[in-house]
């Protein structure tokens, strides 16, 4: 993720650490300097329920954390559904890690195959009397 795409999340985290007063101050400053920014912040605060909660920080602790970030999904109020959601997210994370490991093994196998082909070509060239720096006579190489 580039710095250009990461700043909104960093700004949100920074404001969340300081609580609702920081969000309100950002919204007021947005209205003062450029009213569409203030309006956008107001809509975001209403949509994300930051206006109606006692603290912005509590919602970050209900979600599951991965690399210090929450999924942004607060408790639904139904413990059975929340348990199901947590299990499903955990299973998906495990599947993603397994798939990443599989892709890594594929890359390593391809690298080994290419290296073995290089060594075979080099050995064939040495057997045929060509030097290691001389290209092989094989047109496919």
N, C-alpha and C positions, 0 to 999 in steps of 0.2 A: 504494500500500500504506500502510495507516495504521500509526501507532506501535504500536497494540495487536497487530496481526498481524505486525509486523516484529521485535518483541523476541526471539522464539525464535531466529530466524536470527542476530540480533546477539549473543545470548548464546552460541550455538554457535561463532560466529566468534571471540568473545573467549576462550572456553575453549580452542579449537583453537590460538590464538596462544600460549597458555601451556603447552600440551602435556598429556600424560597425568596428571601430578600434579594439575593444576587440575580435570580431570574426576573424579579419585578424591576430591579434597577436596569438590567439589560433591556427589558421591554420599554421602559420609560426613555432611556437613552436612544433606543431605536426610533421611537416616536419623535424625539426632539431633532435628531440628525437627519433621518430619512424615514418618513412615516410608513412606507411599505415594510421596512424591516421590523418596526415595532408591531405592526399588525400581524406579520408572519410569526413573530415570537408569541404574541397573544394567542393566536390560533394553535400554535404548537403546544403552548402550556395548557390550553383547554383540552386539546386532543390527547395529550399524554397524561392528563389528569394531575399535572403538577400544581394547578391552581387550587385544587380541592383537597389535597393531602396536607397533613401537618408538616411533612418534611419531604424534600425531594430524594433524600438519601435512602429512605426505607424501601423504596421500590427496587433499588439495585441489589438489595440483600435477599429478596425473595427468589430471584431467578438463579439459574445455574451458571456458575462462572467457568470460563475457559480462557486461559491466558489473561486473566484479570478483567474480562469483559462479561457482562451479563447478557442473557438472551433477550432481555427487555420484556419478559413475560411475567407479570406479577401473578400472585396466587389468584385462582379463579373463585376461591371460596368453597370449592368442592374438593375435599381431601382425596377421594378416590380418583377423580380426574387428574388432580395435580400429581399423584403418585404415578398414574399411567403416563402422563406427559413426561415426568422425570425419567421413567424407565425407557420410554421411547427415545428421548433425546440422548440418553446414555448409550443405548443400543446403536443409534445412528453414529455417534462419535466413535464407538468401537469399530463399526463397519468402515468408517472413513479412515481410521488408523490402519485397519487391516488392508484396505485397498491401497493406501499410500505405501505400505510395506511391500505389497504385491508389485506395484509399479517400480519400486526401487529394485526388487529382485529381477524384474524384466530388463531394466536398464543395465544391471550388472551382468546378466546373461548375454545381452547384446554386446556389451563392451568386451566380454571374454571371447565371444565368437569372433569379433573383429580382430582382436589381438591374436587369437590363434591363427586366423587366416593370414595375418601379416607375418607371423613367425613361419608358417608353412611356405609362404612365397619366398621369404628370405632363405630358408633352408633349401628350397628347390633351386634358387638362383646360385647358392653356394655349391650345390651338387653339380649344376650344369657348367660350372667354371666361371660364371660371371661374378664380379665383385659385389659387395653389399651395396655400393652406391650406384651400380649399373642397373638400369631398369630391366625388368624381366621381358622376355620375348613374347610372353603371353599377352594377347591383345585385350583380354578381359580385365587385366590388372590395372 
